[in-house]
Amino acid sequence: MTRWMQFVVFAVAALTPATNLDAGERKPGTAADKVKAAITANKLTVDGKQELTIRLEIERGVWLYANPVNHNNDFLNDNRLTLKIDAQDRPVCHVTYPPGKTRGDDKEKYDIYEGSVTIRVVATRVLNDRSPLDIRIRVHGALEQRY
């Protein structure tokens, strides 16, 4: 049996070269405890670009919908993993999501993430914007339970 869960993992990345953060805004014993996030931010370049690496560690027995979900119906598209990145002056971000693993049966197929997932981001910031990046990671997934 599969139990569905939805949660938002939240973190703020500072502008230091190697910032590793555990996801915040969690309540112990909730679904959000099933995913840990670590964010590494390179130094801001003179042209306003900053590279980020976001690594998610998904607890065994849990999976998340990938981005894209690649479902054969559109209704699961809203469940895909998404990032929202903001700063004092809104940066332009190019996000590269890894391919997911296809799961399902003859009727329904969809892509998921399990284990470790690495997302790469190139944020182009307004010159002289050195404010912290606010990074919100929205995931929707399931917890496998065996009876």
N, C-alpha and C positions, 0 to 999 in steps of 0.2 A: 504494500500500500504506500502511496506517496502522499505526504502532507505538504501543502503549498504554503509558501511564506513570501512576504514581500517586506523589504526594509531598505533604508537608505544608510549608506556608510558615509560618514562625513570626516573630512580632514582638511587642515589648512597647511599648505606648503610654504615655508619661508624661503627666502632667496639664497640660502646658503648652498654651497656646492653639493653637499650630500646630506640632505635632510631625510631621515627615516622617521616616519610617524606611524603610530598605531591609530587605527580609526577611532574617532571620538563619538560622543553622544550615544553611548551604548548603555543599555540596562542589563545587568548580569542575568543570565538565563534566558535571554531573548534570542530570536533568530539572528540578529546582527552579530552575536558572538561567534557565529559560524564562519565569518569572513574577516580576515585581517588585511589591512592595507599598509603598504610601505611606499613612500614617495621619495624619489631622488630628484632634485632639481639642480641642473648645471647653472653656472654663473650666467647672468644676463650679458649678452654680447653688446658691442657698441651699436649695432644696427637694431637692437630691441628684441632679439630672438632669445628664447630660453627653451631648452630641451628638458622634458620631464619624463621620468620612467615611473609608472605606477604598477606595483606588483601586488596582486591579490593572492592570498593563500586561503583556499576554500577547504573547510574541514571535510574529512573523509565522510562519505555518505550524503553530502550536500552537492547539488549542482545548480548553476545559474544559467538563465537564458543568455545566449551569445549575442553579439552585435556584428552582423545581422542575425536574426533568428532563423532565416531561411525556411520558414514554415510554409506549407502548401496552402494555407489560408492566411489572410491578412490580420486576423484578430489577435495573433500573438505578437505582432510587431511592437505594440506598446510595452511589452514585457522585456524588451531587450535591455542589456546593460548600457547605461549612458553616463557620460560625464558632463558636468556643468562647471566651467572654469570662469572665474570672474576676478577682477581686481579693481582698484580705484578707477582706472580708465580701462574699459572693456577690451581685453586682448582678443586677437583673431587667432583661433586655435585649429591646427590640423591634427586630428586624432587618428592613430592607426591601431585598430583593434585586431587581435590575433584571430585566425580562423577557429571556429568552434568544432566540436565533435558531433556528428550527426547521430541522433537518437530517435527512436520511434518504431512504428510498425508499418504495414502496407498502407494503412489509411492516413496516418499522420506522421510526419517527420519534422524535426526541428533541431537546431544546433544549440549546444550547451557548452559551458565551461566547467571543468572539474580540476581539482588540485591547484596548481600554480598557473596564474595568468599574468602576462606582462603586456601592458598597454603603453604605447609611446605617444608623446604629445610634443608638438613644436608650437609654442605660444609666441606670437609676435606682439610685443607690447608697445604702447605709445612711448616714444622716447622720454626718458627721465621718470617714467613710472616705476618706482621701486617698491610699491606697496605689496603686501603679502598676497599670494594667490589663494583664493577661496575655491577649493575643489570639492565638488559633491558627486558622489558615485551612487547611482540608483541601480539597484539590482532587483530581480524577481527570480525566484528559484524554488527549489523543492528539497525537502529532506526525506530521504528514503527511510522508511521504517519497515522492518520485517517482523512478521508475527508468526 
